[in-house]
Amino acid sequence: MDVMERIKQTIEGNRIVIFMKGTPQFPQCGFSMRASQALAACGVEFAHVDVLADPDVRQNLPRFSNWPTFPQVFINGELVGGCDIVMEMYQSGELQRLAQAAANA
Amino acid sequence: MSASDRIERMRARLHQALRPTVMDVVDESHLHAGHVGAQSGRGHYRLHIVSRQFEGLLPLARHRAVYEALGEMMQTDIHALSIQALTPEETQPR
């Protein structure tokens, strides 16, 4: 399958998904670690893609999403942001509301 | 190319595109020396930027405006960029 199609299906097939370096259990980058911990703290299930293990996705997701860095968090098919925005939203409580609404929809 | 040249180029591009009233670029590359992402030679930076052009924009759009201003430097020079993008009003104490 074409990598762009694969990215699209991953984003559309998961209500909440994080594209990160490493995994939530073994993050390989501090920014990815913080963003995945914030999602975990929302108490919802979320999918993850380790872009270090999938070089095609690492190469092409920035073009797909118009966002140059990782991590990238998508909720209900929309880019929410990278580490800074996700952390700001977590601190304001907005991430919890958005994630729980998506998980319970 | 020295690290300070790189910061000067970042500042020039951001200034050109966003006309900031406040702009601080901090090189945090030393905090990440030796980890996988640092091997490319690209840097880690923290940006604090205040601009009228962020008015009416959500954080996602503000960050995109910064990335767009930096252009290919995001691929060639910058490995990670932490962004705080505010409007002048948002910096006023409440």
Backbone of each chain as ProteinMPNN parsed JSONL, in Angstrom:
{"seq_chain_A": "MDVMERIKQTIEGNRIVIFMKGTPQFPQCGFSMRASQALAACGVEFAHVDVLADPDVRQNLPRFSNWPTFPQVFINGELVGGCDIVMEMYQSGELQRLAQAAANA", "coords_chain_A": {"N_chain_A": [[0.843, -1.199, 0.0], [0.443, 2.224, -0.718], [2.377, 4.716, 0.951], [1.242, 7.144, 1.792], [-1.431, 6.524, 1.737], [-1.464, 4.595, 3.674], [-0.802, 6.101, 5.947], [-3.026, 7.769, 6.03], [-5.072, 5.901, 6.517], [-4.311, 4.989, 9.031], [-4.657, 7.269, 10.6], [-7.352, 7.786, 10.221], [-8.46, 5.467, 11.112], [-8.112, 5.308, 13.812], [-9.264, 6.71, 16.768], [-7.709, 8.193, 18.471], [-4.387, 8.854, 17.984], [-0.856, 8.692, 18.257], [2.03, 9.675, 16.609], [5.25, 8.894, 17.085], [8.651, 8.99, 18.414], [9.979, 6.032, 19.197], [8.193, 4.108, 21.678], [5.238, 4.339, 23.797], [5.967, 2.918, 26.098], [8.733, 2.675, 25.812], [9.971, 5.329, 25.122], [11.943, 7.237, 22.781], [12.751, 9.799, 22.787], [12.623, 12.926, 24.376], [10.532, 14.729, 23.889], [8.595, 13.181, 22.61], [8.14, 11.426, 24.685], [6.976, 13.08, 26.666], [4.594, 13.926, 25.428], [3.254, 11.484, 24.972], [2.946, 10.613, 27.568], [1.183, 12.551, 28.529], [-1.109, 11.961, 27.052], [-1.621, 9.385, 28.032], [-2.204, 10.038, 30.647], [-4.681, 11.096, 30.388], [-6.357, 9.032, 30.618], [-7.362, 7.446, 28.567], [-7.643, 5.068, 25.862], [-5.134, 4.833, 23.389], [-3.718, 4.754, 20.095], [-0.399, 4.063, 18.851], [2.32, 4.981, 16.707], [5.515, 4.027, 15.969], [7.826, 5.992, 14.669], [10.497, 5.682, 14.249], [10.77, 3.054, 13.721], [9.541, 2.863, 11.353], [10.501, 4.055, 8.676], [9.417, 5.07, 6.275], [7.014, 6.264, 6.999], [7.999, 8.159, 8.772], [9.366, 9.762, 6.994], [7.32, 10.726, 5.343], [5.003, 11.563, 6.738], [5.281, 14.283, 7.701], [4.82, 15.732, 5.306], [2.249, 14.966, 4.688], [0.787, 15.97, 6.853], [1.507, 18.581, 7.002], [3.367, 19.429, 8.947], [6.394, 19.67, 10.553], [7.791, 18.166, 12.52], [8.27, 15.597, 15.124], [6.789, 14.534, 18.235], [3.509, 13.799, 16.739], [0.164, 14.347, 17.34], [-2.986, 13.014, 16.718], [-6.459, 13.478, 16.843], [-9.645, 12.226, 16.329], [-9.125, 12.215, 13.562], [-7.9, 14.631, 13.075], [-5.052, 16.774, 13.145], [-3.807, 17.564, 16.245], [-1.573, 18.653, 17.451], [1.96, 19.176, 18.186], [4.435, 18.389, 20.687], [4.583, 20.758, 22.366], [2.044, 22.035, 22.086], [0.273, 19.993, 22.794], [1.035, 19.625, 25.459], [0.403, 22.144, 26.527], [-2.362, 22.056, 26.156], [-2.982, 19.941, 27.781], [-2.35, 20.962, 30.278], [-4.272, 22.937, 30.504], [-6.542, 21.459, 30.629], [-7.955, 20.943, 28.382], [-7.084, 18.947, 26.654], [-7.759, 16.573, 27.987], [-10.571, 16.755, 27.931], [-11.075, 16.716, 25.153], [-9.892, 14.266, 24.38], [-11.282, 12.403, 25.935], [-13.878, 12.794, 25.034], [-13.552, 11.929, 22.402], [-12.823, 9.258, 22.791], [-15.102, 8.204, 23.949], [-17.035, 8.477, 22.072]], "CA_chain_A": [[0.0, 0.0, 0.0], [1.124, 3.525, -0.763], [2.6, 5.177, 2.329], [0.28, 8.197, 2.108], [-2.696, 5.832, 2.007], [-1.273, 3.92, 4.968], [-0.894, 7.15, 6.971], [-4.43, 8.197, 6.076], [-5.861, 4.85, 7.168], [-3.954, 4.963, 10.457], [-5.259, 8.437, 11.25], [-8.812, 7.677, 10.184], [-8.881, 4.224, 11.772], [-7.91, 5.402, 15.266], [-9.798, 7.991, 17.269], [-6.572, 8.925, 19.024], [-3.128, 8.197, 17.609], [0.357, 9.502, 18.338], [3.207, 9.274, 15.842], [6.296, 9.283, 18.025], [9.931, 8.29, 18.343], [9.893, 5.012, 20.233], [6.847, 3.691, 22.067], [4.919, 4.904, 25.116], [6.736, 2.196, 27.117], [10.145, 2.959, 25.618], [10.143, 6.503, 24.247], [13.339, 7.472, 22.401], [12.938, 11.241, 22.65], [11.93, 13.551, 25.494], [9.283, 15.359, 23.446], [7.648, 12.078, 22.412], [7.818, 10.89, 26.004], [6.045, 13.958, 27.372], [3.282, 13.921, 24.767], [2.569, 10.201, 25.19], [2.541, 10.58, 28.982], [-0.005, 13.396, 28.677], [-2.248, 11.188, 26.547], [-1.883, 8.295, 28.988], [-2.791, 10.63, 31.854], [-6.091, 11.397, 30.105], [-7.118, 7.832, 30.949], [-8.016, 6.901, 27.379], [-6.79, 4.231, 25.02], [-4.697, 5.49, 22.155], [-2.787, 4.002, 19.254], [0.861, 4.762, 18.597], [3.179, 4.521, 15.604], [6.922, 4.354, 16.223], [8.342, 6.405, 13.352], [11.872, 5.19, 14.092], [10.659, 1.705, 13.179], [8.82, 2.964, 10.078], [11.132, 5.206, 8.022], [8.544, 5.661, 5.244], [6.065, 7.159, 7.678], [8.784, 9.279, 9.287], [9.692, 10.618, 5.853], [6.167, 11.266, 4.604], [3.954, 12.179, 7.559], [5.346, 15.754, 7.696], [4.18, 16.264, 4.093], [0.812, 14.685, 4.792], [0.149, 16.766, 7.905], [2.046, 19.945, 6.987], [3.939, 19.635, 10.288], [7.716, 19.103, 10.247], [8.51, 17.466, 13.596], [7.565, 14.583, 15.906], [5.6, 13.723, 17.958], [2.3, 14.409, 16.197], [-1.017, 13.715, 17.926], [-4.225, 13.186, 15.951], [-7.697, 13.059, 17.494], [-10.748, 12.259, 15.356], [-8.649, 12.487, 12.209], [-7.324, 15.981, 12.946], [-3.831, 17.059, 13.882], [-3.985, 18.409, 17.43], [-0.333, 19.41, 17.574], [3.152, 18.49, 18.659], [4.614, 18.317, 22.141], [4.26, 22.008, 23.076], [0.602, 22.291, 22.079], [-0.359, 18.932, 23.581], [1.293, 19.904, 26.881], [-0.416, 23.313, 26.9], [-3.762, 21.63, 26.237], [-3.113, 19.08, 28.959], [-2.334, 21.815, 31.471], [-5.522, 23.69, 30.594], [-7.653, 20.516, 30.751], [-8.617, 20.783, 27.09], [-6.713, 17.648, 26.067], [-8.575, 15.556, 28.648], [-11.945, 16.855, 27.397], [-11.076, 16.292, 23.746], [-9.547, 12.845, 24.285], [-12.354, 11.595, 26.504], [-15.009, 12.888, 24.109], [-13.261, 11.078, 21.246], [-12.805, 7.852, 23.214], [-16.45, 7.769, 24.321], [-17.987, 8.797, 20.995]], "C_chain_A": [[0.88, 1.251, 0.0], [1.236, 4.113, 0.654], [1.607, 6.272, 2.725], [-1.082, 7.584, 2.466], [-2.633, 5.148, 3.38], [-1.391, 4.93, 6.117], [-2.355, 7.563, 7.161], [-5.277, 7.171, 6.823], [-5.565, 4.775, 8.662], [-4.65, 6.094, 11.205], [-6.78, 8.311, 11.303], [-9.311, 6.473, 10.971], [-8.716, 4.239, 13.285], [-8.412, 6.753, 15.744], [-8.682, 8.86, 17.829], [-5.306, 8.169, 18.619], [-1.975, 9.188, 17.732], [1.441, 8.865, 17.467], [4.408, 9.789, 16.626], [7.598, 8.535, 17.753], [9.991, 7.331, 19.517], [8.437, 4.675, 20.516], [6.519, 4.34, 23.418], [5.711, 4.215, 26.237], [8.227, 2.537, 27.043], [10.348, 4.134, 24.663], [11.626, 6.773, 24.001], [13.657, 8.956, 22.282], [12.095, 11.893, 23.742], [10.598, 14.17, 25.104], [8.205, 14.295, 23.235], [7.209, 11.504, 23.748], [6.766, 11.762, 26.687], [4.652, 13.909, 26.751], [2.548, 12.609, 25.021], [2.15, 10.061, 26.65], [1.291, 11.425, 29.214], [-1.243, 12.652, 28.188], [-2.618, 10.086, 27.531], [-2.589, 8.836, 30.225], [-4.249, 11.038, 31.641], [-6.974, 10.188, 30.385], [-7.865, 7.235, 29.771], [-7.045, 5.959, 26.665], [-6.366, 5.03, 23.805], [-3.725, 4.594, 21.412], [-1.487, 4.78, 19.146], [1.556, 4.152, 17.394], [4.589, 4.981, 15.939], [7.569, 4.703, 14.876], [9.804, 6.004, 13.16], [11.866, 3.787, 13.481], [9.989, 1.715, 11.811], [9.32, 4.194, 9.311], [10.263, 5.854, 6.942], [7.565, 6.641, 5.857], [6.807, 8.38, 8.201], [9.071, 10.287, 8.172], [8.479, 11.377, 5.328], [5.076, 11.907, 5.452], [4.062, 13.712, 7.586], [4.712, 16.394, 6.464], [2.669, 16.113, 4.179], [0.137, 15.691, 5.719], [0.544, 18.244, 7.865], [2.574, 20.326, 8.364], [5.297, 18.935, 10.293], [8.337, 18.188, 11.296], [7.64, 16.39, 14.25], [7.753, 14.898, 17.393], [4.497, 14.527, 17.264], [1.116, 13.629, 16.754], [-2.241, 14.057, 17.081], [-5.391, 12.69, 16.789], [-8.839, 13.271, 16.509], [-10.28, 12.722, 13.979], [-7.981, 13.832, 12.01], [-6.022, 16.082, 13.729], [-4.154, 18.003, 15.039], [-2.742, 19.266, 17.627], [0.837, 18.519, 17.921], [3.242, 18.601, 20.171], [4.159, 19.595, 22.849], [2.755, 22.207, 23.2], [-0.116, 21.249, 22.929], [-0.147, 19.191, 25.08], [0.491, 21.119, 27.371], [-1.876, 22.895, 27.095], [-3.99, 20.728, 27.436], [-3.196, 19.947, 30.218], [-3.628, 22.617, 31.615], [-6.743, 22.774, 30.775], [-8.351, 20.221, 29.431], [-8.316, 19.423, 26.453], [-7.566, 16.529, 26.667], [-9.99, 15.554, 28.068], [-12.015, 16.295, 25.978], [-10.863, 14.782, 23.632], [-10.685, 11.982, 24.817], [-13.594, 11.642, 25.623], [-14.791, 11.97, 22.907], [-13.354, 9.606, 21.625], [-14.205, 7.331, 23.484], [-17.476, 7.968, 23.207], [-18.571, 7.513, 20.405]], "O_chain_A": [[1.925, 1.299, 0.649], [0.302, 4.016, 1.449], [1.175, 6.322, 3.877], [-1.78, 8.055, 3.363], [-3.607, 5.128, 4.133], [-2.012, 4.638, 7.139], [-2.848, 7.688, 8.282], [-6.102, 7.532, 7.663], [-6.464, 4.525, 9.465], [-5.168, 5.899, 12.304], [-7.414, 8.678, 12.292], [-10.448, 6.459, 11.441], [-9.128, 3.301, 13.968], [-8.042, 7.798, 15.209], [-8.692, 10.083, 17.691], [-5.181, 6.975, 18.889], [-2.094, 10.357, 17.365], [1.727, 7.672, 17.578], [4.56, 10.997, 16.806], [7.64, 7.583, 16.974], [10.047, 7.744, 20.675], [7.558, 4.926, 19.692], [7.415, 4.834, 24.104], [6.083, 4.862, 27.216], [8.897, 2.672, 28.067], [10.829, 3.962, 23.543], [12.46, 6.57, 24.884], [14.699, 9.333, 21.747], [10.974, 11.457, 24.004], [9.644, 14.146, 25.882], [7.052, 14.478, 23.628], [6.047, 11.139, 23.924], [5.783, 11.251, 27.223], [3.65, 13.856, 27.464], [1.34, 12.618, 25.261], [1.116, 9.461, 26.943], [0.432, 11.051, 30.013], [-2.297, 12.701, 28.823], [-3.795, 9.88, 27.827], [-3.466, 8.177, 30.785], [-4.969, 11.298, 32.605], [-8.2, 10.3, 30.389], [-8.894, 6.585, 29.954], [-5.827, 6.032, 26.83], [-7.146, 5.809, 23.258], [-3.009, 3.788, 22.007], [-1.464, 5.998, 19.323], [1.402, 2.967, 17.1], [4.832, 6.166, 16.164], [7.825, 3.824, 14.053], [10.297, 5.986, 12.032], [12.818, 3.381, 12.815], [9.882, 0.667, 11.173], [8.663, 5.235, 9.292], [10.361, 7.06, 6.716], [7.315, 7.713, 5.308], [6.316, 9.503, 8.093], [9.024, 11.499, 8.381], [8.592, 12.532, 4.918], [4.299, 12.713, 4.942], [3.037, 14.388, 7.502], [4.13, 17.475, 6.558], [1.914, 17.006, 3.797], [-0.942, 16.202, 5.418], [-0.012, 19.06, 8.599], [2.273, 21.401, 8.883], [5.36, 17.727, 10.061], [9.313, 17.498, 11.002], [6.446, 16.281, 13.973], [8.773, 15.472, 17.772], [4.54, 15.756, 17.209], [1.066, 12.403, 16.654], [-2.5, 15.22, 16.769], [-5.325, 11.611, 17.377], [-8.987, 14.347, 15.93], [-10.948, 13.515, 13.316], [-7.542, 14.151, 10.905], [-5.902, 15.548, 14.831], [-4.697, 19.09, 14.842], [-2.839, 20.454, 17.932], [0.734, 17.293, 17.948], [2.251, 18.873, 20.848], [3.423, 19.521, 23.833], [2.247, 22.508, 24.28], [-1.015, 21.587, 23.699], [-1.065, 18.993, 25.876], [-0.032, 21.12, 28.486], [-2.537, 23.308, 28.048], [-5.063, 20.745, 28.039], [-4.008, 19.693, 31.107], [-4.033, 22.941, 32.732], [-7.846, 23.252, 31.042], [-9.228, 19.361, 29.361], [-9.173, 18.825, 25.801], [-8.038, 15.647, 25.95], [-10.541, 14.499, 27.753], [-12.9, 15.505, 25.651], [-11.565, 14.103, 22.882], [-11.019, 10.953, 24.229], [-14.288, 10.635, 25.479], [-15.723, 11.313, 22.445], [-13.899, 8.799, 20.872], [-14.477, 6.148, 23.276], [-18.654, 7.659, 23.385], [-19.391, 7.573, 19.488]]}, "seq_chain_B": "MSASDRIERMRARLHQALRPTVMDVVDESHLHAGHVGAQSGRGHYRLHIVSRQFEGLLPLARHRAVYEALGEMMQTDIHALSIQALTPEETQPR", "coords_chain_B": {"N_chain_B": [[29.837, 26.016, 9.337], [28.89, 28.108, 11.974], [27.278, 27.762, 15.191], [26.145, 30.143, 16.051], [25.76, 31.574, 13.702], [23.727, 30.096, 12.622], [21.605, 30.589, 14.357], [21.346, 33.311, 13.882], [20.456, 33.258, 11.229], [17.99, 31.977, 11.587], [16.698, 33.91, 13.138], [16.622, 36.04, 11.336], [14.919, 35.088, 9.325], [12.528, 34.678, 10.741], [12.047, 37.241, 11.607], [11.649, 38.586, 9.209], [9.304, 37.327, 8.229], [7.383, 37.441, 10.274], [7.531, 39.75, 11.751], [8.178, 40.202, 14.577], [7.62, 41.544, 17.922], [8.928, 40.777, 20.145], [11.58, 38.502, 20.447], [13.155, 35.595, 21.268], [15.693, 33.305, 20.855], [16.853, 30.333, 21.967], [19.622, 28.27, 22.21], [19.501, 24.948, 22.769], [20.957, 22.773, 22.264], [23.097, 21.57, 23.543], [21.925, 20.216, 25.639], [21.124, 17.918, 24.566], [23.183, 16.575, 23.48], [24.745, 13.795, 22.025], [22.504, 12.134, 22.068], [20.267, 10.182, 19.944], [18.959, 11.879, 18.087], [20.666, 14.014, 17.919], [22.765, 13.359, 16.378], [22.693, 14.032, 13.726], [23.702, 16.522, 13.526], [22.08, 18.687, 13.444], [20.312, 21.271, 15.25], [18.857, 21.734, 18.592], [16.35, 23.89, 19.636], [14.87, 26.604, 21.519], [12.151, 28.68, 21.213], [10.864, 31.849, 21.885], [8.382, 33.935, 20.962], [6.793, 36.942, 20.055], [4.137, 38.343, 18.384], [2.026, 40.467, 16.452], [0.879, 39.214, 14.344], [-0.039, 36.779, 15.177], [-2.497, 37.111, 16.181], [-5.811, 36.045, 16.579], [-5.222, 33.522, 15.709], [-5.173, 30.004, 16.28], [-3.132, 27.914, 18.457], [-2.022, 25.815, 16.843], [-1.998, 26.902, 14.246], [-0.333, 29.083, 14.672], [2.103, 27.854, 15.257], [2.503, 26.601, 12.822], [2.886, 28.835, 11.223], [5.334, 29.711, 12.162], [6.971, 27.514, 11.471], [6.711, 27.656, 8.722], [7.917, 30.104, 8.193], [10.533, 29.489, 8.824], [11.112, 27.634, 6.946], [13.101, 25.609, 4.794], [15.038, 25.328, 6.679], [14.045, 23.834, 8.747], [14.475, 21.27, 7.922], [17.199, 21.2, 7.331], [18.75, 22.381, 9.331], [17.521, 22.379, 11.833], [16.663, 20.287, 14.378], [14.905, 19.978, 16.517], [12.355, 22.046, 17.828], [11.138, 24.039, 20.238], [8.263, 25.855, 20.83], [6.971, 28.951, 21.877], [4.442, 30.945, 21.177], [3.099, 34.045, 21.122], [0.6, 36.703, 21.289], [0.955, 40.307, 21.502], [-0.885, 41.24, 23.462], [-1.287, 38.97, 24.996], [0.949, 38.783, 26.509], [0.675, 40.607, 28.466], [0.342, 41.232, 31.939], [-2.363, 39.851, 33.835]], "CA_chain_B": [[28.897, 27.035, 9.8], [28.854, 28.114, 13.434], [25.948, 27.71, 15.802], [25.55, 31.475, 16.148], [25.274, 31.891, 12.349], [22.454, 29.412, 12.43], [20.584, 31.342, 15.103], [21.124, 34.565, 13.165], [19.604, 32.984, 10.062], [16.633, 31.734, 12.09], [16.128, 35.196, 13.562], [16.359, 36.859, 10.148], [13.727, 34.578, 8.641], [11.351, 34.925, 11.576], [11.811, 38.681, 11.596], [11.118, 38.91, 7.886], [7.959, 36.803, 7.982], [6.406, 37.621, 11.348], [7.692, 41.075, 12.358], [7.923, 40.073, 16.019], [8.002, 42.614, 18.839], [9.882, 40.133, 21.043], [12.013, 37.208, 19.899], [14.317, 34.984, 21.908], [16.02, 31.958, 20.389], [17.841, 29.752, 22.877], [20.198, 27.014, 21.718], [19.524, 23.936, 23.83], [21.559, 21.571, 21.662], [23.99, 20.906, 24.511], [21.154, 19.337, 26.515], [20.778, 16.701, 23.829], [24.387, 16.039, 22.847], [24.943, 12.355, 22.196], [21.333, 11.274, 21.816], [20.138, 9.805, 18.537], [18.557, 13.003, 17.25], [21.727, 15.016, 17.823], [23.846, 12.872, 15.517], [22.613, 14.648, 12.404], [24.352, 17.829, 13.557], [21.086, 19.751, 13.528], [20.229, 21.718, 16.634], [17.628, 21.841, 19.379], [16.172, 25.294, 19.994], [13.639, 27.043, 22.165], [11.788, 29.985, 20.659], [9.796, 32.657, 22.47], [8.156, 34.953, 19.936], [5.574, 37.727, 20.241], [3.842, 39.028, 17.128], [0.62, 40.787, 16.165], [0.357, 38.319, 13.314], [-0.645, 35.591, 15.789], [-3.843, 37.44, 16.66], [-6.882, 35.299, 15.924], [-4.778, 32.191, 15.276], [-5.007, 28.97, 17.291], [-1.725, 27.51, 18.582], [-1.574, 25.01, 15.694], [-1.726, 27.807, 13.122], [0.831, 29.903, 15.03], [3.298, 27.021, 15.078], [2.704, 26.415, 11.374], [3.443, 30.089, 10.682], [6.764, 29.704, 12.519], [7.64, 26.512, 10.636], [6.728, 28.153, 7.349], [8.926, 31.169, 8.127], [11.869, 28.88, 8.877], [11.268, 26.95, 5.659], [13.897, 24.376, 4.726], [15.9, 25.189, 7.87], [13.488, 22.77, 9.589], [15.074, 19.997, 7.498], [18.646, 21.233, 7.175], [19.454, 22.945, 10.479], [16.801, 22.306, 13.1], [16.134, 18.956, 14.685], [13.758, 20.138, 17.409], [12.078, 23.444, 18.117], [10.057, 24.239, 21.188], [7.742, 27.169, 20.44], [5.947, 29.697, 22.608], [4.062, 32.003, 20.237], [2.073, 34.847, 21.788], [0.301, 38.046, 20.803], [1.383, 41.295, 22.504], [-1.846, 41.293, 24.572], [-1.157, 37.777, 25.852], [2.109, 38.919, 27.387], [0.359, 41.558, 29.529], [-0.161, 40.593, 33.167], [-3.8, 40.047, 34.028]], "C_chain_B": [[28.77, 26.97, 11.311], [27.418, 28.126, 13.932], [25.316, 29.096, 15.854], [25.073, 31.969, 14.78], [23.881, 31.303, 12.141], [21.335, 30.169, 13.148], [20.302, 32.67, 14.406], [20.245, 34.355, 11.937], [18.164, 32.706, 10.489], [15.961, 33.06, 12.434], [15.755, 36.052, 12.347], [15.078, 36.401, 9.447], [12.46, 34.879, 9.432], [11.002, 36.413, 11.567], [11.124, 39.104, 10.297], [9.643, 38.526, 7.76], [6.95, 37.276, 9.022], [6.511, 38.964, 12.059], [7.457, 41.038, 13.875], [8.312, 41.314, 16.801], [8.985, 42.089, 19.887], [10.287, 38.814, 20.395], [13.261, 36.749, 20.641], [14.505, 33.595, 21.33], [17.136, 31.435, 21.284], [18.305, 28.421, 22.304], [20.275, 26.03, 22.878], [20.187, 22.655, 23.342], [22.426, 20.817, 22.665], [23.244, 19.952, 25.43], [20.939, 17.972, 25.877], [21.992, 16.06, 23.183], [24.465, 14.537, 23.09], [23.705, 11.524, 21.961], [21.111, 11.153, 20.319], [19.859, 11.01, 17.641], [19.662, 14.015, 17.044], [22.807, 14.612, 16.815], [23.843, 13.512, 14.141], [23.361, 15.971, 12.363], [23.373, 18.981, 13.573], [20.823, 20.068, 14.988], [18.854, 21.603, 17.263], [17.511, 23.292, 19.844], [14.862, 25.507, 20.729], [13.369, 28.467, 21.692], [10.658, 30.617, 21.464], [9.578, 33.822, 21.511], [6.802, 35.623, 20.162], [5.336, 38.51, 18.957], [2.35, 39.309, 17.018], [0.016, 39.793, 15.168], [-0.25, 37.042, 13.885], [-2.071, 35.86, 16.258], [-4.879, 36.667, 15.861], [-6.478, 33.918, 15.453], [-4.697, 31.244, 16.471], [-3.532, 28.566, 17.34], [-1.202, 26.727, 17.368], [-1.178, 25.911, 14.523], [-0.521, 28.704, 13.422], [2.119, 29.103, 14.816], [3.572, 26.799, 13.593], [3.311, 27.66, 10.752], [4.939, 30.173, 10.982], [7.517, 28.717, 11.623], [7.77, 27.004, 9.197], [7.798, 29.239, 7.186], [10.337, 30.568, 8.084], [12.159, 28.044, 7.643], [12.162, 25.726, 5.753], [14.882, 24.262, 5.881], [15.374, 24.102, 8.805], [14.058, 21.41, 9.193], [16.602, 20.031, 7.598], [19.378, 21.617, 8.46], [18.83, 22.631, 11.831], [16.25, 20.902, 13.29], [14.88, 19.08, 15.547], [13.611, 21.608, 17.767], [10.89, 23.514, 19.056], [9.58, 25.678, 21.012], [6.762, 27.703, 21.463], [5.633, 30.925, 21.761], [2.871, 32.774, 20.798], [1.778, 36.122, 21.018], [0.767, 39.035, 21.872], [0.436, 41.335, 23.704], [-1.635, 40.126, 25.532], [0.046, 37.865, 26.786], [1.844, 39.913, 28.517], [-0.097, 40.808, 30.773], [-1.656, 40.866, 33.335], [-4.148, 40.235, 35.477]], "O_chain_B": [[28.563, 25.894, 11.871], [26.482, 28.451, 13.201], [24.1, 29.228, 15.72], [24.087, 32.703, 14.701], [22.993, 31.932, 11.565], [20.251, 30.359, 12.598], [19.153, 33.108, 14.343], [19.385, 35.183, 11.638], [17.224, 33.148, 9.829], [14.809, 33.301, 12.071], [14.71, 36.702, 12.331], [14.26, 37.22, 9.029], [11.445, 35.285, 8.866], [9.832, 36.794, 11.527], [10.159, 39.868, 10.297], [8.834, 39.3, 7.249], [5.783, 37.491, 8.694], [5.661, 39.285, 12.89], [6.616, 41.778, 14.386], [9.216, 42.05, 16.406], [9.775, 42.851, 20.446], [9.446, 38.093, 19.859], [14.288, 37.429, 20.64], [13.57, 32.795, 21.318], [18.22, 32.015, 21.352], [17.497, 27.56, 21.959], [21.011, 26.241, 23.842], [20.006, 21.587, 23.928], [22.488, 19.588, 22.647], [23.825, 18.997, 25.946], [20.615, 16.998, 26.556], [21.855, 15.105, 22.418], [24.276, 14.065, 24.211], [23.813, 10.33, 21.682], [21.677, 11.905, 19.526], [20.45, 11.145, 16.57], [19.613, 14.799, 16.096], [23.657, 15.423, 16.447], [24.87, 13.535, 13.462], [23.631, 16.493, 11.281], [23.779, 20.135, 13.702], [21.077, 19.242, 15.866], [17.843, 21.407, 16.59], [18.464, 23.854, 20.384], [13.904, 24.746, 20.602], [14.236, 29.339, 21.76], [9.623, 29.993, 21.694], [10.494, 34.609, 21.274], [5.8, 34.958, 20.424], [6.208, 39.245, 18.495], [1.519, 38.501, 17.433], [-1.193, 39.564, 15.152], [-0.908, 36.297, 13.16], [-2.772, 34.942, 16.683], [-4.837, 36.633, 14.631], [-7.289, 33.205, 14.861], [-4.218, 31.621, 17.54], [-2.774, 28.83, 16.407], [-0.077, 26.948, 16.92], [-0.143, 25.7, 13.891], [0.233, 29.046, 12.51], [3.096, 29.612, 14.266], [4.723, 26.806, 13.157], [4.153, 27.564, 9.859], [5.717, 30.649, 10.156], [8.573, 29.044, 11.082], [8.792, 26.8, 8.542], [8.496, 29.287, 6.173], [11.218, 31.078, 7.392], [13.318, 27.774, 7.329], [12.018, 24.905, 6.659], [15.504, 23.214, 6.056], [16.14, 23.511, 9.566], [14.123, 20.499, 10.018], [17.228, 19.018, 7.912], [20.524, 21.21, 8.654], [19.517, 22.616, 12.852], [15.476, 20.401, 12.474], [13.902, 18.365, 15.329], [14.594, 22.318, 17.98], [9.781, 23.103, 18.715], [10.382, 26.611, 21.039], [5.835, 27.005, 21.873], [6.455, 31.833, 21.642], [1.774, 32.232, 20.933], [2.582, 36.573, 20.203], [0.956, 38.65, 23.026], [0.891, 41.45, 24.842], [-1.789, 40.279, 26.743], [0.146, 37.102, 27.747], [2.667, 40.061, 29.421], [-0.852, 39.841, 30.666], [-2.148, 41.951, 33.024], [-5.319, 40.413, 35.813]]}, "name": "protein", "num_of_chains": 2, "seq": "MDVMERIKQTIEGNRIVIFMKGTPQFPQCGFSMRASQALAACGVEFAHVDVLADPDVRQNLPRFSNWPTFPQVFINGELVGGCDIVMEMYQSGELQRLAQAAANAMSASDRIERMRARLHQALRPTVMDVVDESHLHAGHVGAQSGRGHYRLHIVSRQFEGLLPLARHRAVYEALGEMMQTDIHALSIQALTPEETQPR"}
